[in-house]
Amino acid sequence: MQQAMMSWKTLHQLKGQSVQIYTQEFRKRDLILGISLGSPETLLKYIGGLHSYLRHTIIMFNPTSIDEVSV
C-alpha cells in the first residue's frame, strides 16, 4: 500500500502520453488507494501531473473538478 501511495504521488503525464491515458491511470490509482476524486487536493495533484503547457492553460480556467479538466 505504501508503494502504491508513493507511485500515486509521483504520477505525471509521460512524454507522448495523451491526457486520456493519464486520466485513466490517475483514476485507476485513486480507486485502488480509496482517494476521493472530488477533493480539491486530488484536483491539484491531477493538474500538477499534467505537462506544464497544459497546466498553465487549465489554471486560467479555474476548474473545480477532474471531469472539467479532462474534457
C-alpha positions, -999 to 999 in steps of 0.1 A, spaced: 0 0 0 29 24 8 45 17 -26 11 23 -43 8 57 -25 43 67 -35 36 57 -71 4 79 -70 23 109 -55 49 107 -83 25 101 -112 30 125 -141 18 126 -177 46 110 -197 61 124 -229 38 114 -257 11 102 -234 -24 115 -241 -45 133 -214 -70 105 -217 -44 78 -208 -30 99 -180 -66 105 -167 -74 67 -168 -42 59 -149 -48 86 -123 -84 74 -117 -73 38 -115 -47 46 -88 -72 68 -69 -97 39 -68 -71 14 -56 -60 38 -28 -95 49 -20 -87 85 -26 -117 108 -33 -118 122 -68 -139 152 -56 -114 167 -32 -95 200 -41 -62 183 -31 -68 155 -56 -77 180 -83 -45 199 -77 -25 167 -78 -41 158 -111 -34 192 -126 2 191 -112 9 159 -130 0 173 -165 25 187 -189 35 223 -179 20 239 -210 -14 223 -202 -12 231 -165 -8 268 -171 -37 269 -196 -60 249 -173 -53 270 -142 -65 301 -162 -100 285 -164 -102 278 -126 -116 243 -128 -135 227 -100 -133 190 -109 -112 165 -128 -140 159 -152 -139 196 -161 -102 195 -167 -101 162 -187 -127 175 -212 
